[in-house]
Amino acid sequence: MSQIETAPTEALQKTSHHEQWPQTIYDKCNALARNLWWTWHPEVINLFRDLDPIRWRQLDHNPIALLAEFTPERLEMRASELVLYSRINYAYRRLKEYMANTQTWGRTHAGVLGSKPVAYFSAEFGIHESVPIYSGGLGVLSGDHIKSASGLGIPLVAIGLFYDQGYFKQHLDLDGYQREEYLDTKVENVPMEPALAANGRQITVTIDTRTGQLLAKVWLMRVGRVNLYLLDCDVEGNSPEDRELTSRLYGGDHRTRIRQELVLGVGGVKALAALGITPGVYHLNEGHSVFATLEAIRERMHNDGQSFDTALREVAQHTVFTTHTPVPAGHDRFDGGLIEEHLGPLRDQLRISYEQLMGLGRVEPHNESESFCMTVLGLKLSRRANAVSCLHGHVSRKMWAHLWPWRVEEEIPIGHITNGVHVPSWLAWQMLQLYDRNFQVGWLVRMGEPDAWQNIHQVDPGELWEVHYALKNLLLAFVRRRVSRQCRRRGESDAVVEAARNLLDPNVLTIGFARRFATYKRADLIMADIDRMYRLLNDPDRPIQIIFAGKAHPADEPGKQLIKKIANCRHDDRCASRVVFIEDYDINVCRHMIQGVDVWMNNPRRPLEASGTSGQKVVLNGGLNLSVLDGWWAEAYDGTNGFAIGNGKSHISDQISDQRDGQALYDTLENEVIPLFYERDVDGLPRGWIQRMKNSIASLAWRFSAHRMVMDYSKSAYLTAAGGVSCDMSIR
């Protein structure tokens, strides 16, 4: 059995607040379902799946929706039929022990946060596919961050928005064009409950604007030991328009965006106050939430009688700001009219002028033609700012150097903490079993340490390859199932549906590409020389096959055209059986892909990838990265743990860079990747490939884990901020 974040049974004797835990099998299953701790414990996931495997899949792996279809009596009968009693009791006991355990890394290394917790703000949280309040990488990173904070026992609360329609569901029409569909999420099927004030009523916050009040109720979602508070504008008292304000993630115009960000930032700080939580640290994950700093300043002025300047300095000392966007156009900007409409009443309470407020969001405070930038506000009102990879740190310091014109670029106070992924959430159950058999007991408790992973070199090559091959077959079965369903939904012929059921070959080198379909990510780079691609796909002895997935923003027409170009390969006999596009990329699709591919391909225009984390997930499961030296891969690749596209240089001309990188991609595939994969010994094993898999796991799995990332944040940012130390040194 896995050693994931175990806790001593005697810890239960040290607490009193969990004494009223339920006792029946039905109630225990519901208790498990209502804490998202289960999402990174495969034995609990398997338990829910075994109750009804077909419905489990149909319900998007949602245990609350599944249990709603059982009466207590029927569940008891099902548990008896499948002999599940001991498994349910064991899982339930482990959750109790986990919640009661106080012997954590956080208690030892970040004790000061116990009385002054971190308040972690993010516009989206990707925790599991059954909780659709995320769109992609930023949300998944936020989800992984709070899961690791929970595992490490770091006192942290999270603040976000509840989107009852989430991000869109993606379908492709017969022409391969992306169509968006928004579906209402049933609140009763989401593991959240009203966040209650001392009087027992659900907390509702009020935000004043020049055109009236905005109301938002607050929900509580439990993610292990971390409480995630979600604000929801579907409240009686709001206008019909405002009741829809938090319905969709990243939808609407600038006015919708600023109102959502007002609710997240200002409303989030008000919610913490109503909950009686006094943060020692405000961690603002990207610019969407930086209005929180202004409300925190207002609180200090009101509660402590401070001047604006004094309150600003104190709030900045307690604020950590993380920027993720290396593209200037990707930072939220608002005109003065929108700022005054939405922040005017708050500005009055801050006792500052319109010009002063606008100046806080401008690089040049007195430049009236400059709009208000959320990232500029975040950088000005924090004393700890960081990018999300080493290269992104260089890009960010260069991008924002004019905020500190008296400093040389190397001294700009923006450091970096490279992103990581939550290992238990992304590690395939089969790989977990392999590691448990070969690694030291308790290795997952030390997943952020290099020594925990070095026993991978002692694993029998045949055993590792066998597990990888099994995962690859599971991926291909998933792809066939999804693609045949796509064809059936579009009304295509029985012959087309049947062909989809036989796509791909487990013995062929399988490449995965999945991410947001923005043009700079160059999903079609491998099509730069189409005849050369056809030769690679159809080589009689050493062919390749490629699985694509990803969404384009509804307003991104070039991104939609990229999807159409790739999806329509299915109409070309030269690649129809070797190139597939999976609709509606989400955490579930991602999980299948990163666990089963041989190679993960990533080829953005350098240096526009801030970090990227999908390739880090692939590492955990034995896949190899084939990537441009950008984001995290620029500091990860050592020549023996994956493959590089190009030499880490980019031309000033995008056209020339694309030509160079396309050539480099083909050369690396033809000269390195494909020969190594197909070179087999007498036992049919690709020994050189397997050694590279081991090198990848040993050198990268610990280093790019979210546990390491959150420990870095704690040591380099949170403890300094909670201590109130005035420091603008970059995080190195």
C-alpha positions in Angstrom: 0.0 0.0 0.0 1.2 3.5 -0.8 2.9 5.6 1.8 1.4 8.9 0.6 1.5 11.4 3.5 0.7 8.9 6.2 0.1 10.1 9.8 0.5 8.2 13.1 -2.8 6.8 14.5 -2.0 8.3 17.9 -2.4 11.8 16.4 -6.1 11.2 16.6 -5.8 11.3 20.4 -4.4 14.8 20.2 -7.5 16.5 18.7 -11.1 17.0 19.7 -12.6 18.7 16.7 -13.1 15.5 14.7 -14.8 13.4 17.4 -18.1 13.5 15.7 -17.0 11.7 12.5 -19.8 9.6 10.9 -20.0 5.9 11.5 -22.1 4.3 8.8 -20.6 3.1 5.5 -22.8 5.5 3.6 -21.8 8.5 5.7 -18.1 7.5 5.6 -18.2 7.4 1.8 -19.8 10.8 1.7 -17.2 12.2 4.1 -14.5 10.9 1.8 -16.2 12.4 -1.2 -16.5 15.8 0.4 -12.8 16.4 1.0 -10.8 16.5 -2.2 -8.0 14.6 -0.4 -9.4 11.6 -2.3 -8.3 13.0 -5.6 -4.6 12.2 -5.0 -5.2 8.8 -3.3 -5.6 6.0 -5.9 -6.9 3.5 -3.4 -9.8 5.8 -2.7 -10.4 6.6 -6.4 -10.4 2.8 -7.1 -12.9 2.4 -4.2 -15.4 4.8 -5.8 -14.8 3.3 -9.2 -15.5 -0.2 -8.0 -19.0 0.9 -6.7 -20.1 1.3 -10.4 -17.4 1.5 -13.0 -19.7 2.5 -15.9 -21.5 5.3 -14.0 -18.1 6.5 -12.5 -16.9 7.2 -16.0 -20.2 8.7 -17.2 -20.3 11.1 -14.2 -16.8 12.5 -14.8 -15.4 10.6 -11.9 -17.5 12.6 -9.5 -18.1 10.6 -6.2 -20.8 12.9 -4.9 -22.9 12.5 -8.1 -22.2 8.7 -7.9 -23.2 8.4 -4.3 -26.4 10.4 -4.9 -27.6 7.4 -7.0 -27.3 5.1 -4.0 -29.6 4.8 -1.1 -27.8 3.9 2.2 -29.3 0.4 2.0 -28.2 -0.1 -1.6 -24.7 1.1 -0.8 -24.5 -1.3 2.1 -25.6 -4.1 -0.2 -23.0 -3.1 -2.9 -20.3 -2.9 -0.3 -21.2 -6.3 1.0 -21.3 -7.8 -2.5 -17.8 -6.4 -3.4 -16.3 -6.9 0.1 -15.6 -3.2 0.4 -16.1 -2.7 4.1 -12.5 -2.9 5.1 -11.4 -0.7 2.2 -13.9 2.0 3.1 -13.0 1.8 6.8 -9.3 2.0 5.9 -9.7 5.0 3.6 -11.9 6.8 6.1 -9.4 6.1 8.9 -6.5 7.4 6.8 -8.4 10.7 6.1 -9.1 11.1 9.8 -5.4 10.5 10.6 -4.3 12.9 7.9 -6.5 15.7 9.1 -5.4 15.2 12.7 -1.7 14.9 12.1 0.4 17.8 13.4 3.8 16.2 12.8 4.3 18.0 9.4 7.1 19.8 7.6 5.1 23.0 8.0 4.9 22.7 11.8 8.7 22.2 11.9 9.8 24.7 9.3 7.1 27.3 9.0 5.6 27.5 12.5 5.1 31.3 12.4 2.4 30.8 9.8 0.3 28.9 12.3 -1.0 32.2 13.7 -0.5 34.2 10.5 -1.5 31.9 7.6 -0.9 32.4 3.9 -3.9 33.7 1.9 -3.3 32.3 -1.6 -5.4 34.1 -4.3 -5.9 32.7 -7.8 -8.6 33.2 -10.5 -8.8 29.5 -11.1 -8.1 26.2 -9.3 -7.6 22.9 -11.2 -8.0 20.2 -8.6 -9.9 17.5 -10.4 -12.1 17.2 -13.6 -15.2 16.9 -11.4 -14.7 20.4 -10.1 -14.7 22.5 -13.4 -13.5 25.8 -12.1 -10.3 25.9 -14.2 -9.2 26.4 -17.8 -5.6 25.2 -18.0 -2.1 25.5 -16.7 -2.5 28.4 -14.3 -5.5 26.7 -12.6 -3.8 23.3 -12.4 -0.7 24.9 -10.9 -2.9 26.6 -8.3 -4.5 23.3 -7.5 -1.2 21.6 -7.2 0.1 24.4 -5.0 -2.6 24.0 -2.4 -2.5 20.2 -2.5 1.2 20.3 -1.6 0.6 23.0 1.0 -1.9 20.5 2.5 0.6 17.6 2.3 3.4 19.7 3.9 1.1 21.0 6.6 1.7 24.7 5.7 -1.0 26.9 7.2 -2.7 28.3 4.1 -6.2 29.3 3.0 -7.0 29.7 -0.7 -9.4 32.2 -2.3 -11.0 31.9 -5.7 -14.2 32.3 -7.6 -17.0 29.7 -8.1 -17.9 29.5 -11.8 -21.1 27.6 -12.2 -20.5 27.1 -15.9 -16.8 26.9 -15.6 -14.7 27.0 -18.8 -16.4 25.8 -22.0 -16.9 22.3 -23.3 -15.1 21.9 -26.6 -16.6 20.1 -29.6 -15.4 20.0 -33.2 -17.8 20.2 -36.1 -17.5 18.2 -39.3 -15.1 20.8 -40.7 -12.9 20.5 -37.6 -13.9 23.9 -36.3 -14.0 24.4 -32.5 -17.5 25.0 -31.0 -18.0 26.1 -27.4 -20.7 24.9 -25.1 -21.3 26.1 -21.6 -23.1 23.8 -19.1 -24.4 24.6 -15.7 -22.6 22.8 -12.8 -25.0 21.3 -10.3 -24.0 22.9 -7.0 -25.2 19.8 -5.1 -22.6 17.7 -7.0 -19.7 19.9 -6.0 -17.9 19.2 -2.7 -18.5 22.5 -1.1 -20.7 24.0 1.6 -21.6 27.5 2.7 -18.9 29.3 4.5 -20.5 30.4 7.8 -20.0 33.4 10.0 -20.1 33.3 13.8 -23.9 33.6 13.7 -24.2 30.5 11.6 -25.3 32.2 8.4 -23.6 32.0 5.1 -21.1 34.8 4.6 -22.0 37.4 2.0 -19.6 40.2 1.2 -20.6 43.6 -0.3 -18.4 45.6 -2.7 -19.2 49.2 -3.5 -18.8 50.6 -7.0 -19.9 53.9 -8.4 -22.8 52.2 -10.1 -24.1 50.2 -7.1 -23.2 47.4 -4.9 -21.9 43.9 -5.8 -22.8 41.0 -3.6 -21.0 37.7 -3.4 -21.7 34.7 -1.2 -18.8 32.5 0.0 -18.5 28.8 -0.3 -16.0 26.5 1.4 -14.3 23.6 -0.4 -11.9 21.3 1.6 -8.7 20.3 -0.2 -7.0 18.1 2.4 -6.0 20.4 5.2 -6.4 23.5 3.1 -9.7 25.4 3.0 -10.5 26.9 -0.4 -13.1 29.8 -0.2 -14.9 30.5 -3.4 -16.9 33.7 -4.1 -20.2 33.4 -6.0 -22.2 36.4 -7.4 -25.3 34.4 -8.0 -26.9 36.1 -5.1 -30.4 37.6 -4.5 -29.9 41.4 -4.5 -27.6 41.5 -7.5 -28.9 42.6 -10.8 -29.6 39.8 -13.4 -26.3 40.8 -15.1 -24.3 40.6 -11.9 -25.8 37.3 -10.9 -24.1 36.0 -14.1 -20.8 37.7 -13.3 -19.0 34.6 -11.9 -20.8 32.1 -14.2 -18.0 31.7 -16.7 -14.2 31.7 -16.4 -12.4 34.1 -18.7 -15.6 35.1 -20.5 -17.0 38.5 -21.4 -15.5 41.9 -22.1 -13.2 44.2 -20.1 -16.0 45.3 -17.8 -16.8 41.7 -16.9 -13.1 41.0 -16.3 -12.6 43.9 -14.0 -15.7 43.1 -12.0 -14.6 39.5 -11.6 -11.2 40.7 -10.4 -12.8 43.2 -8.1 -14.8 40.3 -6.5 -11.8 38.1 -6.3 -9.4 40.7 -4.8 -11.5 43.1 -2.7 -14.3 40.5 -2.0 -11.7 37.9 -1.1 -10.1 40.1 1.6 -13.5 41.0 2.9 -14.4 37.3 3.1 -11.2 36.6 5.1 -12.2 39.3 7.5 -15.7 37.9 7.9 -14.2 34.5 8.6 -12.0 36.0 11.3 -8.8 35.1 9.4 -5.9 37.5 9.7 -3.3 36.5 7.0 0.4 37.0 7.6 1.0 36.6 3.9 -1.0 37.6 0.8 0.2 35.4 -2.1 -1.2 36.8 -5.3 -1.0 34.2 -8.1 -0.9 36.4 -11.3 -2.4 39.8 -11.6 -6.1 38.9 -11.5 -6.2 39.3 -7.7 -4.0 42.3 -7.0 -7.0 44.5 -6.0 -6.7 42.6 -2.8 -3.8 44.8 -1.8 -5.9 47.9 -1.9 -8.6 46.4 0.3 -5.9 45.2 2.7 -4.6 48.8 2.9 -8.1 50.1 3.5 -8.5 47.6 6.4 -5.3 48.8 8.0 -6.2 52.4 7.7 -9.7 51.8 9.1 -8.7 49.4 11.9 -5.3 50.9 13.0 -5.7 54.5 12.0 -2.7 54.4 9.7 -2.0 56.8 6.9 -2.3 55.5 3.3 1.5 55.5 2.8 2.2 53.6 6.1 -0.5 51.1 5.4 0.8 50.6 1.8 4.3 49.9 3.1 3.1 47.4 5.6 0.8 45.5 3.2 3.6 45.4 0.6 5.9 43.8 3.2 3.4 41.0 3.6 2.6 40.5 -0.1 4.1 37.9 -2.5 3.3 38.4 -6.1 3.9 35.7 -8.8 3.8 36.7 -12.5 3.3 34.0 -15.1 3.0 36.0 -18.3 6.1 36.6 -20.5 4.0 38.4 -23.2 3.3 42.1 -22.7 -0.2 41.7 -24.3 -1.1 39.0 -21.8 -1.3 41.4 -18.8 -4.7 42.8 -17.8 -5.1 46.5 -18.5 -8.1 48.7 -17.8 -8.9 52.3 -18.8 -9.4 55.0 -16.3 -13.2 55.0 -16.7 -13.5 51.4 -15.6 -11.0 51.9 -12.8 -13.0 54.8 -11.4 -16.3 53.1 -11.8 -15.2 50.1 -9.9 -12.6 51.4 -7.4 -13.9 54.9 -6.9 -15.6 54.2 -3.5 -12.6 52.3 -2.3 -10.4 55.1 -3.5 -12.5 57.5 -1.4 -11.8 55.4 1.7 -8.1 55.3 0.9 -8.2 59.1 0.8 -6.2 59.3 -2.4 -6.9 61.0 -5.7 -7.8 59.5 -9.0 -4.4 60.4 -10.3 -2.7 58.7 -7.4 -4.7 55.5 -7.9 -4.0 55.4 -11.6 -0.3 56.0 -11.0 -0.1 52.8 -8.9 -1.1 50.9 -12.0 1.2 52.7 -14.5 4.8 52.3 -15.3 4.9 56.1 -15.7 2.6 57.4 -12.9 1.9 60.7 -14.6 1.5 59.4 -18.1 -2.3 60.0 -18.7 -2.2 58.0 -21.9 -1.1 54.9 -20.1 -3.8 52.5 -18.9 -3.9 50.7 -15.5 -2.0 47.5 -15.5 -2.7 44.8 -12.9 0.8 43.4 -13.0 2.3 46.9 -12.4 0.1 47.2 -9.3 1.2 43.8 -8.1 4.9 44.6 -8.6 4.5 48.0 -6.8 2.5 46.7 -3.9 4.6 43.6 -3.1 8.1 43.2 -1.6 8.5 39.7 -2.9 8.0 39.2 -6.6 8.9 36.1 -8.6 8.7 34.6 -12.1 8.0 30.9 -12.5 11.3 29.6 -14.1 14.9 30.8 -14.3 14.5 32.0 -17.9 11.2 33.6 -17.2 12.9 35.5 -14.4 15.3 37.0 -16.9 12.4 37.8 -19.3 10.4 39.4 -16.5 13.3 41.6 -15.2 13.9 42.8 -18.7 10.2 43.4 -19.3 9.6 45.4 -16.2 13.0 47.1 -15.8 11.6 50.5 -16.5 9.7 50.3 -13.2 13.1 50.6 -11.5 15.0 53.0 -13.9 17.8 53.5 -11.3 18.7 49.8 -11.2 20.6 47.7 -13.7 18.6 44.8 -15.1 20.3 42.2 -13.0 19.2 44.0 -9.8 15.5 44.3 -10.7 13.7 42.8 -7.7 11.9 39.9 -9.5 13.4 36.5 -8.8 12.1 33.1 -9.7 10.7 30.0 -8.2 10.3 27.3 -10.8 6.9 25.7 -11.0 6.4 22.0 -10.0 3.6 19.4 -10.0 1.8 17.6 -7.2 3.3 14.1 -7.6 0.5 12.0 -6.1 -2.1 13.7 -8.4 -0.3 12.9 -11.6 1.6 9.7 -10.9 -0.1 6.6 -12.5 -1.2 4.0 -10.0 0.9 1.4 -11.8 4.0 3.6 -11.5 3.2 4.2 -7.9 3.2 0.4 -7.3 6.5 0.1 -9.1 8.1 2.9 -7.0 6.6 1.5 -3.7 8.2 -1.9 -4.5 11.6 -0.4 -5.3 12.0 2.8 -3.3 12.6 3.3 0.4 9.6 3.1 2.7 8.0 6.6 3.1 9.6 7.9 -0.1 6.5 10.0 -1.0 6.8 11.9 2.2 10.2 13.0 0.9 9.2 13.5 -2.7 10.8 16.9 -2.9 14.2 15.5 -2.0 16.6 14.0 -4.6 17.6 10.9 -2.6 14.0 9.7 -2.6 14.1 9.0 -6.3 17.6 7.5 -6.9 16.5 3.9 -6.5 15.0 4.2 -10.0 18.4 3.2 -11.3 18.1 -0.2 -9.5 14.7 -1.0 -11.1 14.8 -3.9 -13.6 14.6 -2.4 -17.1 12.1 -5.0 -18.2 9.9 -4.2 -15.3 9.9 -0.5 -16.0 9.2 -1.0 -19.7 6.4 -3.4 -19.0 4.7 -0.9 -16.8 5.1 1.9 -19.3 3.8 -0.4 -22.1 0.7 -1.1 -20.0 0.1 2.6 -19.5 0.5 3.2 -23.2 -2.1 0.6 -24.0 -4.5 2.3 -21.5 -3.9 5.6 -23.3 -4.6 4.2 -26.7 -7.8 2.5 -25.5 -8.9 5.8 -24.1 -8.1 7.6 -27.3 -10.0 5.1 -29.4 -13.0 5.4 -27.1 -13.0 9.2 -27.2 -12.4 9.6 -30.9 -15.1 7.0 -31.9 -17.5 8.9 -29.6 -16.6 12.1 -31.3 -17.3 10.6 -34.7 -20.6 9.2 -33.6 -21.7 12.6 -32.2 -20.9 14.3 -35.5 -23.1 11.8 -37.3 -20.3 10.2 -39.3 -20.7 6.8 -40.9 -20.4 3.4 -39.2 -17.2 2.8 -41.1 -15.6 6.0 -39.8 -16.6 5.1 -36.2 -15.2 1.6 -36.6 -11.9 2.9 -38.0 -11.7 5.2 -34.9 -12.0 2.1 -32.7 -8.8 0.8 -34.3 -6.6 3.9 -34.3 -3.0 3.8 -33.3 -0.5 1.0 -32.6 1.1 0.4 -29.2 4.3 -0.7 -30.8 4.7 2.7 -32.6 6.6 5.6 -31.1 3.8 7.8 -29.6 4.2 11.5 -29.3 1.8 13.7 -27.2 1.1 17.4 -27.7 -1.5 19.0 -25.5 -1.9 22.6 -24.3 -3.7 25.8 -25.0 -3.8 26.4 -28.7 -2.2 29.9 -28.8 -0.2 30.5 -32.0 3.1 31.1 -30.2 2.9 27.5 -28.9 3.2 26.4 -32.6 1.1 23.2 -32.4 1.7 22.8 -36.2 5.5 23.1 -36.1 5.8 19.4 -37.0 3.8 20.2 -40.2 6.4 22.8 -41.4 7.6 20.4 -44.0 4.5 18.3 -44.6 6.2 15.8 -46.9 8.8 15.1 -44.3 6.1 14.7 -41.7 4.4 12.1 -43.9 7.6 10.2 -44.2 8.0 10.1 -40.5 4.5 8.9 -39.9 4.6 6.2 -42.5 8.1 4.9 -42.3 7.6 1.1 -42.8 10.2 0.2 -40.1 10.2 3.1 -37.7 6.9 5.1 -37.9 5.6 7.7 -35.4 2.1 8.6 -34.3 0.9 11.8 -32.7 -1.9 12.6 -30.2 -3.0 16.2 -30.0 -5.4 17.9 -27.6 -6.1 21.4 -26.4 -8.5 24.3 -26.5 -8.3 27.8 -28.1 -9.8 30.7 -26.3 -13.3 31.4 -27.8 -12.0 34.8 -29.1 -8.8 33.4 -30.6 -9.6 32.8 -34.2 -6.0 31.9 -35.2 -5.9 29.3 -32.4 -9.1 27.8 -33.7 -7.7 27.6 -37.2 -4.7 25.7 -35.8 -7.0 23.2 -34.3 -8.9 22.8 -37.5 -5.7 22.3 -39.5 -4.6 19.4 -37.2 -8.0 17.9 -36.6 -8.6 17.7 -40.4 -5.6 15.4 -40.8 -8.1 12.6 -40.3 -9.3 13.3 -43.8 -5.9 12.8 -45.3 -5.1 9.1 -46.0 -1.4 9.7 -45.5 -1.9 10.5 -41.8 -5.4 9.6 -40.9 -4.5 6.6 -38.7 -1.4 8.3 -37.2 -2.6 11.7 -36.2 -5.6 12.2 -33.8 -7.1 15.1 -32.0 -9.0 14.5 -28.8 -11.7 17.0 -28.0 -12.4 18.8 -24.7 -8.9 18.7 -23.1 -9.2 18.7 -19.3 -7.5 17.1 -16.3 -8.8 13.7 -17.2 -7.5 13.8 -20.8 -4.2 15.2 -19.6 -3.9 12.4 -17.0 -4.3 9.8 -19.7 -1.9 11.4 -22.1 1.0 12.3 -19.7 0.9 8.8 -18.2 0.9 6.9 -21.5 3.0 8.7 -24.2 6.5 7.8 -25.1 7.4 11.4 -25.8 6.0 14.8 -24.8 6.5 17.4 -27.5 6.6 21.1 -26.6 7.8 23.7 -29.2 6.8 27.3 -28.2 8.6 30.3 -29.6 11.4 30.9 -27.1 11.2 32.6 -24.6 7.4 32.8 -24.5 6.8 29.7 -22.3 6.9 31.0 -18.7 7.4 27.6 -17.3 5.1 24.8 -18.5 4.2 21.9 -16.2 2.7 19.2 -18.4 6.2 17.9 -19.3 7.0 17.7 -15.6 4.0 15.3 -15.2 5.3 13.2 -18.0 8.6 12.7 -16.2 6.9 11.1 -13.2 5.5 8.3 -15.4 8.6 7.5 -17.5 7.8 9.6 -20.6 10.6 11.7 -22.2 10.4 15.3 -23.1 11.2 16.6 -26.6 11.2 20.4 -26.1 12.5 23.8 -27.1 14.9 25.0 -24.4 12.3 27.3 -22.9 10.6 27.6 -19.5 11.4 24.8 -17.1 13.1 22.6 -19.8 15.8 25.3 -20.2 17.0 24.5 -16.6 16.1 20.8 -16.7 17.7 19.3 -19.8 21.2 17.8 -19.2 21.7 15.9 -22.5 20.8 12.5 -21.0 17.3 13.0 -19.6 15.3 13.8 -22.7 15.7 15.6 -26.0 16.2 19.3 -27.0 14.8 21.1 -30.0 17.5 23.6 -31.1 20.3 25.1 -29.1 18.4 27.6 -26.9 18.7 30.5 -29.3 16.0 32.4 -31.1 16.1 34.8 -34.0 14.7 38.3 -33.9 12.4 37.3 -36.8 9.6 34.9 -35.8 9.6 33.5 -39.4 13.3 32.6 -39.2 12.9 31.2 -35.7 10.1 29.0 -36.9 12.1 27.7 -39.8 15.1 27.0 -37.6 13.1 25.2 -35.0 11.1 23.2 -37.5 14.3 22.0 -39.0 15.7 21.2 -35.6 12.6 19.3 -34.6 12.8 17.0 -37.7 16.6 16.5 -37.2 16.2 15.6 -33.5 13.4 13.2 -34.3 15.2 11.5 -37.2 18.7 11.4 -35.6 18.0 11.0 -31.9 14.5 10.1 -30.8 13.4 7.6 -33.4 16.7 5.6 -33.6 16.9 5.3 -29.8 13.3 4.2 -29.4 13.5 1.5 -32.0 17.0 0.2 -31.1 16.2 -3.1 -29.3 18.3 -5.8 -27.6 17.7 -9.6 -27.9 14.9 -9.3 -25.4 13.1 -6.7 -27.4 14.0 -3.9 -24.9 15.1 -0.4 -25.9 17.9 -0.3 -23.3 19.2 3.1 -24.2 15.7 4.5 -24.1 15.0 3.0 -20.8 18.2 4.4 -19.4 17.1 7.8 -20.5 13.8 7.3 -18.8 15.6 6.5 -15.5 17.9 9.5 -15.9 14.8 11.7 -16.4 13.0 10.4 -13.3 16.1 10.5 -11.1 17.2 14.0 -12.1 13.9 15.8 -12.5 11.0 14.2 -10.5 12.1 15.6 -7.2 13.3 18.9 -8.6 10.1 19.8 -10.3 7.7 18.6 -7.7 5.1 21.0 -6.1 6.4 20.0 -2.7 9.8 21.4 -3.6 8.1 24.5 -5.1 6.0 25.2 -2.0 8.9 24.6 0.3 10.8 27.2 -1.7 8.0 29.6 -1.4 7.8 29.0 2.3 11.6 29.5 2.9 12.2 32.3 0.4 9.0 34.3 0.6 6.3 33.3 3.1 8.5 33.3 6.2 10.0 36.7 5.3 6.6 38.2 4.5 4.9 36.8 7.6 7.7 38.2 9.8 7.0 41.7 8.3 10.6 42.1 7.3 11.0 45.0 4.8 12.9 43.4 2.0 12.9 43.9 -1.8 15.6 41.4 -2.7 14.7 39.1 -5.5 14.2 35.4 -4.8 17.3 33.6 -6.0 
